[in-house]
Amino acid sequence: MGNRYVVMLLVLSLVVLLLSGCSSEPKTETVVIADSNEVSSTDQSSRPFQVQKIYRLPDRFANRGELLGWSSGEAVIASFGAMTILKRGTLERLTYPYEQSKVISGIGKVTSNTILSPDGKYICEVSPSSLETTLKLISLQDGKEREIDRISTRNESYVQYVSWSANSSYIGYLVENLVDNGADSLYIYDMGSQTSSKYQLKGIVKGDTLLSVNLANDGRSVLLQLLRAKQGQNKVLTLGKVSGKNIEFQYERQIGGDSVAWMNNDQFVFLGKDSSLYEYDQRNGELSVILEKVLDFEFSPDRKNIAYTVYDQNITYVGKVQGRNILYNEPVYRGIVPKHMYWNPNNKSVLLQGQKKLDSLQTSPTDSPSEESLIIVLK
């Protein structure tokens, strides 16, 4: 009887001990169910990217103007009325809080082929005529103009694919000659020396179709997109290097998207046919996958952040670039499929423009979804 009493006391003591241990550190969890479209940011303190504010641009900027990009950390510009390269329009600036725009004073009317420099200080305008095509720089600060080049069009030469290097130091443009096949040339304008140099493209053959130009920040390397005739008109990306008076091709790969970007003078990023985002290093020929299932992307000016979209999603993500990895992939906006993404010069805001997600009531085949432009401010 005594032994049985002792055993009962031991069991009772053990139960009390377990219960007291469980109750000494209570754990609670709060679940908040939102009853509106607003998302609480109280649990985002540990996240590297937080949406601080979203500004919707006026409808005319999204559906009637041609967005060119950022002219400063808190201002975007667009052209209005320049529907064709022969019809000129006005430039307008939209500043914080992005409600009312103003025509940029001191700037005359511009053509539809007007390209804003990445630093927002200049536009490069292409003005064609029956005899020649003129390229000129226009300062957005004081309206001063500087002629870059004047290309004769009498021999059926056409200026195409004008683009800036990411540091706004160089302008590249192709001159295609339809009469003398194979005489396509790449011109590179140096903003520092204010001179333009002509280079012959070695590697372009009959039937190839050039599509775009993307210069490295040193003005010595260039990425060309083209349709290769010998590869069944597949789109390829070629790496060219300045060699004397020529551009010599050193690397080529089939691609699946339109966006390419230089990370530095040796490494560049592009979309493959498998929708993977690749990085290539021309110093050692190393090819790496940094993201998968990517539809489009845009790096911040400092190359430390990336905005991108993926297939089958109406979501824009932002991630942090660390080496060959993209970390902290955060969704920052849902509801549109961006066709343009622009980071501001401060690397803190992203301008998106694209089609709104189709509404369930929008069932008529004649209905076309409207465009939407918005600025996402990150903190």
C-alpha positions in Angstrom: 0.0 0.0 0.0 2.9 2.3 0.8 4.6 1.7 -2.5 1.5 2.4 -4.4 1.0 5.7 -2.5 4.5 6.7 -3.4 4.1 6.0 -7.1 0.9 8.0 -7.2 2.7 11.0 -5.6 5.5 10.8 -8.2 3.0 10.7 -11.1 1.1 13.6 -9.7 4.3 15.6 -9.2 5.4 15.0 -12.8 2.0 16.1 -14.2 2.2 19.4 -12.2 5.7 20.0 -13.3 4.8 19.5 -17.0 1.8 21.8 -16.7 3.8 24.6 -15.0 6.5 24.3 -17.7 4.0 24.7 -20.5 2.3 27.7 -18.9 5.5 29.6 -18.0 6.1 30.9 -21.5 2.8 31.5 -23.2 2.9 32.0 -27.0 0.2 34.0 -28.9 -0.3 34.7 -32.6 -2.5 37.5 -34.0 -4.0 37.1 -37.4 -5.3 40.3 -39.1 -7.8 40.0 -41.8 -8.0 43.1 -43.9 -11.5 44.3 -45.0 -10.1 46.7 -47.7 -7.6 46.9 -50.5 -5.0 48.4 -48.2 -2.1 46.2 -47.0 -0.7 46.7 -43.6 3.0 47.3 -43.4 3.4 46.6 -39.7 5.0 43.2 -40.3 7.4 44.4 -43.0 10.1 46.0 -40.8 12.5 43.1 -41.4 12.0 43.2 -45.2 14.6 44.9 -47.4 11.9 46.4 -49.6 8.8 48.1 -48.4 6.3 50.1 -50.6 6.1 53.5 -49.0 3.7 55.1 -51.5 2.1 54.5 -54.9 1.3 57.4 -57.2 -0.9 56.9 -60.3 0.0 59.2 -63.1 -2.7 61.1 -64.9 -4.5 59.1 -67.6 -3.2 61.3 -70.4 0.4 60.2 -69.5 -0.6 56.6 -69.7 -2.8 56.6 -72.8 -2.0 59.8 -74.8 1.7 60.5 -74.2 4.9 58.7 -74.9 6.8 58.3 -71.6 10.5 58.9 -71.9 11.6 58.3 -68.3 12.9 60.2 -65.3 14.4 63.7 -65.7 15.3 63.8 -62.0 14.6 61.9 -58.7 11.1 63.2 -58.5 10.1 64.2 -62.1 9.2 62.2 -65.3 8.9 63.5 -68.8 6.7 62.5 -71.8 6.2 63.8 -75.3 2.7 64.6 -76.6 1.5 64.9 -80.2 4.6 63.4 -81.9 2.8 60.5 -83.3 5.2 59.9 -86.2 8.8 60.7 -86.9 7.6 63.5 -89.3 5.1 65.0 -86.9 6.4 67.0 -83.9 5.0 67.4 -80.4 5.7 68.9 -77.1 7.7 67.8 -74.1 6.1 67.9 -70.6 7.4 67.4 -67.2 5.4 65.8 -64.3 6.8 66.5 -60.8 5.8 65.4 -57.3 3.0 64.8 -56.4 2.5 63.8 -60.0 -0.8 65.5 -60.6 -0.3 68.4 -63.0 2.3 68.5 -65.8 3.9 71.5 -67.5 5.5 72.0 -70.9 9.3 72.2 -70.5 10.2 75.8 -71.2 13.0 76.6 -73.8 12.5 73.3 -75.6 11.0 73.3 -79.1 8.7 70.7 -80.5 10.4 67.2 -80.9 9.9 64.2 -83.1 8.7 60.8 -82.0 12.2 59.5 -82.2 13.5 61.3 -79.1 15.6 59.4 -76.6 16.2 60.6 -73.0 19.6 60.1 -71.4 19.7 57.8 -68.3 20.8 60.7 -66.1 17.8 62.8 -67.4 19.9 65.8 -68.5 19.7 65.5 -72.3 17.5 64.2 -75.1 18.9 62.9 -78.4 16.5 63.7 -81.3 16.6 62.2 -84.7 15.2 64.4 -87.5 14.9 62.8 -91.0 14.3 64.6 -94.3 14.4 63.6 -98.0 18.1 64.3 -98.2 19.6 63.7 -94.8 19.0 62.7 -91.2 20.2 64.9 -88.4 21.0 63.8 -84.9 21.2 66.5 -82.2 21.5 66.8 -78.4 19.1 69.1 -76.5 19.8 70.1 -72.9 16.7 69.9 -70.7 18.2 72.4 -68.3 18.6 75.4 -70.7 17.4 74.1 -74.1 20.8 74.5 -75.8 21.2 72.3 -78.9 24.3 70.6 -80.3 24.4 68.7 -83.6 25.9 65.2 -83.3 25.9 64.0 -86.9 24.3 64.5 -90.3 23.8 61.4 -92.4 23.0 61.6 -96.1 20.0 59.5 -97.2 20.6 59.9 -100.9 22.1 56.4 -101.1 19.2 54.9 -99.1 21.0 55.0 -95.8 18.8 55.0 -92.6 19.6 55.8 -89.1 18.2 53.3 -86.6 18.3 52.2 -83.0 19.7 55.2 -81.3 20.6 54.4 -77.6 22.6 55.7 -74.7 25.1 53.9 -72.5 23.9 53.5 -69.0 26.3 56.2 -67.7 25.1 58.7 -70.3 28.6 59.0 -71.7 28.1 57.5 -75.1 25.4 57.4 -77.8 25.3 54.5 -80.3 23.4 54.5 -83.6 23.2 52.2 -86.6 23.4 53.4 -90.2 21.9 50.8 -92.5 22.7 51.0 -96.2 20.1 49.2 -98.4 22.1 49.7 -101.7 25.5 48.4 -100.7 24.6 45.3 -98.8 26.8 44.5 -95.9 28.0 48.1 -95.4 26.0 48.6 -92.2 27.9 50.8 -89.7 27.8 51.5 -86.0 28.5 55.1 -85.0 29.5 55.9 -81.4 29.3 59.5 -80.1 31.5 60.4 -77.2 29.9 63.0 -74.9 33.3 64.0 -73.4 35.2 64.7 -76.6 32.0 65.6 -78.5 33.2 63.5 -81.5 31.6 60.6 -83.4 33.4 57.6 -84.7 32.3 55.2 -87.4 32.9 51.4 -87.2 32.2 48.7 -89.8 30.3 45.6 -88.5 32.2 42.5 -89.2 29.9 39.5 -89.0 26.7 40.8 -90.5 25.8 38.8 -93.6 23.1 39.1 -96.3 19.7 38.4 -94.9 20.5 39.4 -91.3 18.2 41.9 -89.7 19.6 44.3 -87.0 17.2 45.0 -84.1 19.0 47.0 -81.4 22.2 48.5 -79.9 23.4 48.5 -76.3 26.7 50.2 -75.5 28.9 49.4 -72.4 29.9 52.3 -70.2 33.4 52.4 -71.7 32.1 52.8 -75.2 34.4 49.9 -76.3 31.9 47.0 -76.2 28.4 46.7 -77.7 25.6 44.2 -77.6 23.7 43.8 -80.9 20.4 42.0 -81.2 19.6 40.6 -84.7 17.7 38.0 -86.6 20.2 35.5 -88.1 19.4 34.4 -91.7 21.6 31.3 -91.4 19.7 30.3 -88.2 16.2 30.5 -89.6 15.7 34.1 -88.5 16.1 33.2 -84.9 16.9 36.1 -82.6 20.5 36.2 -81.4 22.5 38.4 -79.1 26.1 39.2 -80.2 28.9 40.8 -78.3 31.1 43.1 -80.3 34.4 44.8 -79.4 35.9 47.9 -81.0 39.0 46.8 -82.9 40.5 49.6 -85.0 37.8 50.8 -87.4 35.8 47.6 -87.0 33.4 46.0 -84.5 34.6 42.4 -84.2 32.0 39.8 -82.9 33.3 37.7 -80.0 30.2 35.9 -78.6 26.8 34.9 -79.8 23.8 33.2 -78.3 20.1 32.7 -79.2 17.8 34.8 -76.9 14.2 34.9 -76.0 13.4 38.4 -74.9 14.2 42.0 -75.9 15.8 43.3 -72.7 19.6 43.3 -72.2 21.7 45.2 -69.7 25.4 45.7 -68.9 26.2 45.1 -65.2 29.7 46.6 -65.8 32.1 46.8 -68.8 32.7 43.0 -68.7 29.4 41.4 -67.6 26.0 41.6 -69.2 22.6 40.1 -68.6 20.0 38.8 -71.1 16.9 36.6 -71.3 17.4 33.1 -72.8 15.1 31.1 -75.0 14.1 29.2 -71.8 13.0 32.4 -70.1 15.9 32.3 -67.7 17.9 35.4 -66.9 21.5 34.8 -67.8 24.7 36.7 -66.9 27.8 36.4 -69.1 31.3 37.4 -68.2 33.5 38.0 -71.2 36.7 37.9 -69.1 36.4 34.1 -68.6 33.4 33.1 -70.8 31.4 32.0 -67.8 27.6 31.9 -68.2 25.3 31.8 -65.1 21.6 31.6 -64.5 20.5 34.2 -62.0 16.6 34.0 -62.3 14.1 31.7 -63.9 10.7 32.2 -65.7 11.4 35.9 -66.3 9.2 37.9 -68.7 11.0 41.3 -68.5 13.5 43.1 -66.2 15.1 46.4 -65.4 18.2 47.1 -63.2 18.5 50.2 -61.0 21.2 52.7 -62.2 23.6 51.6 -59.5 23.0 47.9 -60.5 22.1 47.0 -56.9 18.4 46.3 -57.4 16.2 44.7 -60.1 12.6 45.1 -61.0 11.1 42.2 -63.0 8.0 40.3 -64.0 7.5 36.6 -64.4 5.3 34.6 -66.8 1.6 34.0 -66.0 1.6 36.6 -63.3 0.4 40.2 -63.2 2.9 41.0 -60.5 6.0 43.2 -60.5 8.8 42.0 -58.2 11.8 43.9 -56.8 15.0 42.1 -55.7 18.5 42.9 -54.4 21.5 42.0 -56.6 24.3 40.3 -54.7 26.9 38.8 -57.0 25.2 36.4 -59.3 22.2 36.1 -57.0 18.9 37.9 -56.6 17.8 38.1 -53.0 14.7 39.2 -51.1 12.3 38.9 -54.1 9.4 41.0 -53.0 6.1 41.6 -54.9 5.5 45.4 -55.0 2.5 45.7 -57.3 -0.2 43.5 -58.7 -2.7 44.3 -61.5 -0.8 45.3 -64.7 1.6 43.7 -67.1 4.4 46.4 -67.5 5.8 47.0 -70.9 8.1 49.7 -69.6 10.0 49.9 -66.3 12.1 52.9 -65.3 14.2 53.2 -62.1 14.7 56.8 -60.9 18.3 58.2 -60.6 18.1 57.8 -56.8 17.5 54.0 -57.1 14.4 54.4 -54.8 11.4 54.5 -57.1 10.2 52.5 -60.1 8.0 53.9 -62.8 5.7 51.2 -64.4 3.6 51.5 -67.5 1.5 48.7 -68.9 -1.9 47.3 -69.5 -4.4 46.9 -66.6 -5.4 43.3 -65.8 -8.5 42.4 -67.8 -11.7 42.8 -65.7 -14.2 40.0 -65.6 -16.8 42.3 -67.0 -14.6 43.2 -70.0 -15.7 40.4 -72.2 -16.3 42.1 -75.6 -13.6 41.3 -78.1 -13.7 44.9 -79.2 -12.7 46.1 -75.7 -9.0 46.8 -75.4 -7.5 47.2 -71.9 -6.4 50.7 -71.0 -2.8 51.6 -70.1 -1.8 52.6 -66.6 1.3 54.5 -65.4 2.3 54.5 -61.8 5.3 55.3 -59.6 6.2 52.9 -56.7 8.2 54.6 -54.0 10.3 52.2 -51.9 11.8 52.6 -48.5 
